[in-house]
């Protein structure tokens, strides 16, 4: 059954009225109470939602990971229960339905249904429709020092009211859509959970064999300091304001632990061509490392650059230049042994930073057959070929389990969007 025939049957000829988002909702910005005031953060009872809540607990939330005290609430007023938060900066479009009175941080815009529309809308229906709003947000961002949603367009995003003259029938139509989407969501979640559990088990197996293979408990191997194996070249600064669609390929340090895997042959971002002489580059075969991150795990994350040309790197990252197999180095830098050593050379401030000078001297990696370069490279290639098979199975979006999970999600999104495809007037659809 097509989305159109389903919608035609459901609406049965009734009118659909479209309202701007700001007509339907009160819009309020989230905020972070002052961290310097300890009273705000001690004995908290007020839920304060962040992106971590969505990542860990899903999109329908009745409690938060972190709470603040009542004294932290501006004007003593919480955002109301059964309202929606939408990320309008940073992680654009992420959203959730909050079922309790709450606060949220400044990344979110909070959407509380206006009283005059409470009899016209099901909040669960609006939650599902927010997936279309989220898609609009990702396509309509402004770039300054950080990405944010174009708010004039956001306020004018259109929300459908089926059968506006008959609120009872309107809610029945919305309830049927919600019923179908709830069932479809649960079914998809069950299938995805099964695949994810299998993927988790395979990743655990992969990590075990990778670490064992690269521990070199037997054989001819020498553990050499990174400074003996190669040199670190720090990148040069560029900002998101420098990004263009057609320019010089660059790797931003944040992309290393959010978008790249073990190796890369193409960059995701580009900056202005007139910056060419101001930048610093990783050459093919270099391993690019993140020098900064929010967690110790993110700092020092490495990706082997295997593209056919040099790529510019951010000043909070390093190109490790060496004469070994680049993928071998990248795999070594994923091991528990390497991470255990690396942790000792990460600053302990709020922003974690790699202490590169001490890393060069103290962090060691295994070099097989150090006295025979040809044999060493052959052994590195053999190990890489084994780990590549595991890596494809556990990480590839074109093969293996990640592909199956991605296909399930794509199928779900396709049918969800069809179920929310209300017929628009010609002037809106144009």
Wavefront OBJ file of the C-alpha trace (Angstrom):
o trace
v 0.000 0.000 0.000
v 1.503 3.307 -1.008
v 1.778 6.241 1.395
v -0.528 8.261 -0.848
v -3.311 5.639 -0.969
v -3.047 5.140 2.782
v -3.291 8.887 3.381
v -6.184 9.287 0.932
v -8.088 6.500 2.683
v -7.304 7.856 6.149
v -8.283 11.433 5.342
v -11.328 10.367 3.320
v -11.535 13.736 1.625
v -11.213 15.924 4.747
v -9.339 19.206 4.616
v -5.774 19.636 5.861
v -4.789 23.000 7.301
v -1.154 24.062 7.646
v 0.176 26.155 10.512
v 3.620 27.658 11.096
v 5.631 26.037 13.880
v 5.665 29.273 15.883
v 1.849 29.437 15.678
v 1.500 25.968 17.163
v 4.291 26.039 19.773
v 5.795 28.367 22.343
v 9.529 28.364 21.502
v 12.030 28.694 24.345
v 15.825 28.327 24.327
v 17.424 25.872 26.696
v 20.234 26.973 28.999
v 22.995 25.746 31.282
v 22.887 27.038 34.879
v 26.173 28.605 35.992
v 28.746 25.903 36.710
v 30.474 28.255 39.161
v 27.437 28.217 41.456
v 27.715 24.891 43.293
v 24.237 25.321 44.762
v 22.764 24.823 41.272
v 24.402 21.416 40.885
v 24.078 19.890 44.359
v 21.092 17.775 45.465
v 19.428 18.322 42.112
v 15.844 17.178 41.563
v 15.033 19.001 38.309
v 15.736 16.986 35.120
v 18.230 18.805 32.869
v 18.438 17.186 29.434
v 21.496 17.073 27.196
v 22.393 15.263 23.983
v 23.804 12.419 26.098
v 20.275 11.636 27.307
v 19.060 11.015 23.754
v 22.154 8.994 22.858
v 21.866 6.751 25.892
v 18.127 6.521 26.543
v 16.315 7.217 23.292
v 13.868 9.853 22.123
v 10.982 9.527 24.594
v 12.329 10.523 27.993
v 10.930 10.793 31.517
v 14.204 11.285 33.391
v 17.623 12.811 32.764
v 21.169 11.669 33.442
v 21.940 14.934 35.222
v 19.745 17.103 37.470
v 19.932 20.642 38.822
v 18.490 22.236 41.940
v 15.274 24.236 41.948
v 17.324 27.396 42.596
v 18.884 26.991 39.123
v 15.532 27.466 37.369
v 15.239 30.903 35.790
v 12.125 32.665 37.023
v 11.134 29.458 38.785
v 9.496 28.160 35.603
v 10.252 24.775 34.061
v 9.560 23.759 30.490
v 6.247 21.861 30.560
v 5.832 18.107 30.421
v 4.823 16.591 27.081
v 6.845 19.017 25.005
v 9.583 18.485 22.438
v 13.247 19.471 22.391
v 15.025 19.970 19.062
v 18.771 20.526 18.702
v 19.148 23.772 16.728
v 22.928 24.003 17.124
v 25.843 21.529 17.132
v 24.172 18.108 16.602
v 21.476 19.575 14.368
v 17.989 18.005 14.293
v 18.289 15.521 17.164
v 15.051 15.669 19.103
v 13.050 14.019 21.863
v 9.645 14.025 23.525
v 9.966 14.907 27.221
v 7.110 13.639 29.390
v 8.017 15.428 32.666
v 8.596 19.118 33.619
v 12.258 19.858 32.839
v 15.123 22.060 31.699
v 17.434 21.457 28.727
v 20.790 22.846 27.737
v 21.413 25.591 25.221
v 21.796 23.270 22.235
v 18.034 22.716 22.323
v 15.018 24.775 21.382
v 12.026 23.660 23.455
v 8.626 23.363 21.746
v 5.644 23.567 24.104
v 2.199 23.218 22.558
v 0.087 26.356 22.876
v -3.078 25.909 24.913
v -5.395 26.720 22.020
v -4.011 23.737 20.090
v -4.094 21.129 22.852
v -7.450 19.830 21.560
v -6.224 19.745 17.967
v -2.955 17.835 18.326
v -1.631 14.605 19.794
v 1.846 15.345 21.164
v 2.967 11.876 20.048
v 1.878 12.727 16.498
v 3.885 15.980 16.713
v 6.863 14.007 18.013
v 6.766 11.785 14.921
v 6.273 14.793 12.646
v 9.401 16.283 14.227
v 11.444 13.754 12.242
v 10.507 15.763 9.142
v 11.389 18.953 11.023
v 14.752 17.397 11.920
v 15.413 16.620 8.254
v 14.578 20.229 7.363
v 16.958 21.472 10.081
v 19.922 19.501 8.740
v 19.382 21.065 5.305
v 18.942 24.629 6.567
v 21.901 25.557 8.734
v 23.958 28.722 8.968
v 27.715 28.487 9.463
v 29.618 30.856 11.727
v 31.882 29.635 14.503
v 29.516 26.624 14.765
v 26.563 25.222 12.881
v 23.086 26.428 13.822
v 19.605 26.248 12.318
v 18.264 29.122 10.235
v 15.701 30.183 12.840
v 13.372 32.317 10.700
v 12.729 29.297 8.493
v 12.473 27.078 11.585
v 9.680 29.226 13.009
v 7.827 29.057 9.686
v 8.152 25.288 9.220
v 4.640 24.023 8.420
v 2.673 21.623 10.628
v -0.475 19.875 9.267
v -3.820 19.800 11.073
v -6.035 17.125 9.497
v -9.738 17.938 9.654
v -9.279 21.233 11.544
v -13.023 21.879 11.869
v -13.569 18.585 13.707
v -10.956 18.169 16.498
v -12.335 14.746 17.495
v -11.867 13.334 13.985
v -8.497 15.086 13.689
v -7.233 13.347 16.823
v -8.584 10.010 15.556
v -6.601 10.416 12.328
v -3.465 11.342 14.263
v -3.999 8.417 16.657
v -4.147 5.954 13.753
v -0.880 7.294 12.350
v 0.719 7.076 15.796
v -0.587 3.503 16.266
v 0.989 2.348 12.998
v 4.266 4.168 13.647
v 4.472 2.846 17.221
v 4.082 -0.717 15.943
v 6.534 -0.166 13.093
v 9.034 1.506 15.449
v 8.847 -1.381 17.924
v 9.265 -3.998 15.175
v 12.244 -2.171 13.658
v 13.810 -1.684 17.074
v 13.493 -5.419 17.806
v 15.168 -6.406 14.545
v 17.872 -3.774 14.972
v 18.526 -4.881 18.549
v 19.137 -8.453 17.374
v 21.589 -7.285 14.709
v 23.265 -4.879 17.135
v 23.727 -7.621 19.730
v 25.373 -9.826 17.109
v 27.536 -6.908 15.972
v 28.602 -6.181 19.564
v 29.633 -9.816 20.043
v 31.627 -9.788 16.803
v 33.329 -6.508 17.737
v 34.339 -7.991 21.076
v 35.767 -10.997 19.275
v 37.549 -8.714 16.795
v 39.111 -6.589 19.554
v 40.338 -9.727 21.311
v 42.057 -11.158 18.220
v 43.415 -7.755 17.137
v 45.030 -7.162 20.513
v 46.362 -10.723 20.672
v 47.749 -10.555 17.138
v 49.504 -7.250 17.852
v 50.855 -8.250 21.276
v 53.656 -10.313 19.630
v 53.972 -12.673 22.559
v 56.322 -14.729 20.393
v 58.559 -13.943 17.433
v 61.138 -11.379 16.360
v 59.821 -7.965 17.407
v 61.127 -4.750 18.927
v 58.949 -2.219 20.737
v 60.123 1.174 19.544
v 59.227 4.665 20.762
v 57.028 6.606 18.342
v 59.785 9.196 17.968
v 62.118 6.455 16.674
v 59.570 5.188 14.172
v 58.515 8.522 12.650
v 57.873 12.239 13.167
v 54.782 14.235 14.167
v 53.711 17.178 12.021
v 51.102 19.491 13.521
v 48.390 20.913 11.274
v 47.394 24.549 10.751
v 44.199 26.218 11.905
v 41.053 26.588 9.812
v 37.447 27.178 10.932
v 33.996 26.220 9.697
v 33.719 29.738 8.278
v 36.424 28.663 5.791
v 34.419 25.670 4.517
v 33.316 25.615 0.882
v 31.778 23.024 -1.432
v 34.701 23.000 -3.886
v 38.143 23.653 -2.469
v 41.086 22.064 -0.677
v 40.403 18.722 1.037
v 40.802 18.908 4.818
v 40.464 16.705 7.880
v 39.130 18.379 11.029
v 40.278 16.772 14.269
v 36.662 16.142 15.362
v 35.976 14.143 12.198
v 38.700 11.647 13.080
v 36.675 10.178 15.952
v 33.171 10.889 14.610
v 33.325 10.101 10.889
v 36.471 8.155 9.989
v 37.359 4.528 10.564
v 40.773 2.883 10.427
v 41.689 4.407 7.077
v 40.369 6.974 4.589
v 40.799 7.690 0.896
v 38.666 10.842 0.765
v 37.969 13.809 3.029
v 34.503 14.958 4.057
v 35.276 18.690 4.169
v 36.913 21.352 2.011
v 38.173 24.890 2.614
v 38.894 27.891 0.396
v 41.580 27.439 -2.249
v 43.223 30.759 -1.373
v 44.268 29.187 1.953
v 46.590 26.664 0.241
v 49.871 28.242 1.430
v 48.595 28.774 4.970
v 47.757 25.113 5.558
v 49.832 22.099 6.566
v 49.273 18.701 4.975
v 49.298 14.965 5.587
v 50.862 13.008 2.734
v 49.513 9.674 1.442
v 50.651 7.019 3.928
v 50.686 9.359 6.932
v 48.568 8.463 9.956
v 46.482 11.421 11.138
v 45.829 11.648 14.889
v 43.328 13.778 16.798
v 45.194 15.989 19.261
v 42.133 17.209 21.174
v 38.801 15.728 22.289
v 36.166 15.651 25.000
v 37.225 12.202 26.217
v 40.512 10.366 26.653
v 39.263 7.763 24.152
v 38.783 10.413 21.436
v 42.217 11.992 21.894
v 44.843 10.142 19.875
v 42.269 8.419 17.638
v 44.116 7.673 14.401
v 43.197 7.261 10.745
v 45.573 6.156 7.994
v 45.381 8.586 5.063
v 45.431 6.478 1.881
v 44.095 9.065 -0.563
v 45.933 9.712 -3.817
v 46.850 13.265 -2.808
v 47.856 15.233 0.269
v 45.156 16.479 2.625
v 45.241 19.531 4.911
v 44.884 18.850 8.644
v 43.603 21.002 11.507
v 46.022 22.447 14.057
v 44.516 20.237 16.763
v 45.692 17.157 14.902
v 48.995 15.594 13.840
v 50.292 13.753 10.795
v 52.536 10.872 11.880
v 55.040 10.366 9.049
v 56.873 7.040 8.959
v 58.124 4.249 6.682
v 55.865 1.447 7.926
v 52.533 0.143 6.650
v 50.070 2.984 7.495
v 47.140 0.659 8.188
v 49.331 -1.448 10.454
v 50.154 1.674 12.493
v 46.463 2.664 12.625
v 45.492 -0.807 13.867
v 48.233 -0.742 16.517
v 46.894 2.624 17.708
v 43.493 0.991 18.363
v 44.836 -1.668 20.731
v 44.341 -1.769 24.494
v 48.119 -1.705 24.924
v 48.511 1.515 22.932
v 45.551 3.181 24.635
v 46.903 2.255 28.052
v 50.178 3.978 27.196
v 48.477 6.950 25.536
v 46.237 7.666 28.549
v 49.322 8.685 30.553
v 50.006 11.435 28.007
v 46.632 13.161 27.872
v 46.024 16.386 29.813
v 43.394 16.154 32.551
v 41.515 19.423 31.877
v 37.925 19.781 30.678
v 39.213 19.604 27.098
v 41.545 16.626 26.761
v 44.766 17.294 24.863
v 47.512 14.970 23.632
v 50.924 15.726 25.192
v 52.817 14.994 22.042
v 56.403 15.559 23.241
v 56.151 12.955 25.993
v 54.228 10.638 23.612
v 57.192 10.618 21.233
v 59.552 9.363 23.937
v 57.440 7.053 26.054
v 54.757 5.420 23.886
v 56.030 2.330 22.089
v 54.682 0.248 19.216
v 55.756 -3.191 17.962
v 58.023 -3.380 14.908
v 58.246 -7.000 13.615
v 61.592 -8.204 12.205
v 63.296 -4.843 12.869
v 66.589 -5.920 11.297
v 64.976 -6.896 7.966
v 62.835 -4.030 6.489
v 61.408 -6.140 3.647
v 60.406 -8.984 5.953
v 59.005 -6.460 8.412
v 56.757 -4.848 5.785
v 55.611 -8.287 4.588
v 54.627 -9.254 8.137
v 52.815 -5.944 8.636
v 50.890 -6.529 5.388
v 49.951 -10.053 6.504
v 48.562 -8.750 9.791
v 46.706 -5.941 8.013
v 45.040 -8.410 5.626
v 43.694 -10.412 8.587
v 42.450 -7.335 10.467
v 40.901 -5.841 7.337
v 38.512 -8.806 7.141
v 37.403 -8.256 10.748
v 37.168 -4.509 10.209
v 34.927 -4.934 7.159
v 32.620 -7.297 9.011
v 32.232 -5.030 12.051
v 32.487 -1.507 10.614
v 31.805 -1.385 6.875
v 28.555 0.345 5.835
v 28.756 -1.314 2.408
v 29.292 -4.851 3.746
v 28.716 -6.785 6.946
v 26.339 -6.158 9.838
v 26.567 -2.330 9.885
v 25.117 -2.363 6.368
v 22.186 -4.526 7.495
v 21.485 -2.191 10.420
v 21.681 0.872 8.150
v 19.270 -0.721 5.649
v 16.731 -1.434 8.410
v 16.906 2.180 9.515
v 16.578 3.474 5.949
v 13.531 1.306 5.327
v 11.960 2.526 8.558
v 12.582 6.187 7.686
v 11.137 5.728 4.192
v 7.829 4.304 5.400
v 7.627 6.683 8.361
v 7.961 9.666 6.026
v 5.311 8.226 3.701
v 2.890 7.913 6.615
v 3.455 11.598 7.405
v 3.110 12.849 3.817
v -0.005 14.972 4.021
v -1.194 16.553 0.739
v -0.141 20.191 0.605
v -1.847 23.012 -1.296
v -0.215 23.869 -4.606
v 1.342 27.059 -3.314
v 3.029 25.137 -0.451
v 4.195 22.227 -2.583
v 5.674 24.520 -5.244
l 1 2 3 4 5 6 7 8 9 10 11 12 13 14 15 16 17 18 19 20 21 22 23 24 25 26 27 28 29 30 31 32 33 34 35 36 37 38 39 40 41 42 43 44 45 46 47 48 49 50 51 52 53 54 55 56 57 58 59 60 61 62 63 64 65 66 67 68 69 70 71 72 73 74 75 76 77 78 79 80 81 82 83 84 85 86 87 88 89 90 91 92 93 94 95 96 97 98 99 100 101 102 103 104 105 106 107 108 109 110 111 112 113 114 115 116 117 118 119 120 121 122 123 124 125 126 127 128 129 130 131 132 133 134 135 136 137 138 139 140 141 142 143 144 145 146 147 148 149 150 151 152 153 154 155 156 157 158 159 160 161 162 163 164 165 166 167 168 169 170 171 172 173 174 175 176 177 178 179 180 181 182 183 184 185 186 187 188 189 190 191 192 193 194 195 196 197 198 199 200 201 202 203 204 205 206 207 208 209 210 211 212 213 214 215 216 217 218 219 220 221 222 223 224 225 226 227 228 229 230 231 232 233 234 235 236 237 238 239 240 241 242 243 244 245 246 247 248 249 250 251 252 253 254 255 256 257 258 259 260 261 262 263 264 265 266 267 268 269 270 271 272 273 274 275 276 277 278 279 280 281 282 283 284 285 286 287 288 289 290 291 292 293 294 295 296 297 298 299 300 301 302 303 304 305 306 307 308 309 310 311 312 313 314 315 316 317 318 319 320 321 322 323 324 325 326 327 328 329 330 331 332 333 334 335 336 337 338 339 340 341 342 343 344 345 346 347 348 349 350 351 352 353 354 355 356 357 358 359 360 361 362 363 364 365 366 367 368 369 370 371 372 373 374 375 376 377 378 379 380 381 382 383 384 385 386 387 388 389 390 391 392 393 394 395 396 397 398 399 400 401 402 403 404 405 406 407 408 409 410 411 412 413 414 415 416 417 418 419 420 421 422 423 424 425 426 427 428 429 430
